[in-house]
Amino acid sequence: CPLTGPFALREGTVSDFALVYDHFDPGTEGLRESLTSTGNGYFCTRGTAEWEDATGIHYPGTYVHGGFNRETTILGGRPVLNEDLVNLPNWLVLKLRIEGGEAIRLDNVELISYEHSYDIRLAMVQRVLRFRDRAGRETTLRSRRFVSMAHSHQAGIEWTLSPENWSGRVEVISGLDGRVTNQMVARYRELEGRHLDPVSPRTFGPETIALKVRTRQSNIYVAQAARTRVFRGGEPVPVERDLHQMQDYIQQVLAFDVAQVEPVRVEKMVALFT
């Protein structure tokens, strides 16, 4: 049965193993993020764009097998007990700043073209967007990511960044965000959505950041680590790194130069353990 509406496949360009959206639609983005989730039986992550925070449109979510927690909410003077599959720290965080400007989001640039796809055979989610920022710079950003079946505690993101009509300085923010809550389902938003307490952020050498949290009642410890590198033509690119960390959030800012029509590749590899 052919798919129609927001699920439609682009005729003649994809196989039956690919789900492709050829435009950005804020009204259906939440559903698209669900349908393009990637997982391996141990943990899974919604198909949210790496550069987007939790809003009424986007909802980053990572969940691990058996990762439940109970909390009590006082509603009308009565205690209500709820048990949730906990939304774990957001390991996706990658944001792009150009020449010191604000971080690129889908709502602050002009989208020239946009494609969001999911390859079912590879369990690979991909976005390709050409955009024009407020300074008139045109850029193509290709994002690919997976959650590994071969190594169930690992996942990876690859960005390919191609400046089309400009050269200059960029910053890539790579973070681990433990400030997340369970707030996706509207009818449960009155219930307590905070399930995580911070334990500690850490660094392991210049390239790797890590974050550890604990579920508040079930006492499950969750640790994530991320290593972020930049490549040009297969060779590592020297970058300036700036670190910022709080109890429940840690990020590196990687600064480097890019040249017109010369693509660079950003690779973020992540490990997750409980």
Salt bridges, closest charged atoms under 4 A:
ASP22 OD1 - HIS23 ND1 3.09
GLU29 OE2 - ARG127 NH2 3.13
GLU33 OE1 - ARG46 NH2 2.84
GLU33 OE2 - HIS58 ND1 3.22
GLU50 OE2 - ARG145 NH1 2.68
GLU52 OE1 - HIS58 NE2 3.66
ASP53 OD1 - LYS95 NZ 2.97
GLU71 OE2 - ARG216 NE 3.79
GLU83 OE2 - ARG70 NE 3.57
ASP84 OD2 - HIS195 NE2 2.97
GLU102 OE1 - ARG105 NH1 3.96
GLU102 OE2 - ARG134 NH1 2.52
ASP107 OD1 - ARG105 NE 2.95
GLU110 OE1 - ARG132 NH1 2.75
GLU115 OE1 - ARG10 NH2 2.88
ASP119 OD1 - ARG121 NE 3.97
ASP133 OD2 - ARG137 NE 2.86
GLU138 OE1 - ARG130 NH2 3.71
GLU138 OE2 - ARG132 NH2 2.78
GLU158 OE1 - ARG144 NE 2.95
GLU158 OE2 - ARG265 NH1 3.64
GLU164 OE1 - ARG130 NH2 2.89
GLU171 OE1 - ARG97 NE 2.92
ASP177 OD1 - ARG179 NE 2.80
GLU192 OE2 - ARG194 NE 2.91
ASP197 OD2 - ARG214 NH2 3.52
ASP197 OD1 - ARG216 NE 3.90
GLU207 OE1 - ARG229 NE 2.99
GLU240 OE2 - ARG169 NH2 3.28
ASP257 OD1 - ARG169 NH1 3.23
GLU262 OE2 - ARG232 NE 3.00
GLU267 OE1 - ARG227 NH2 3.92
GLU267 OE2 - ARG265 NH1 3.41
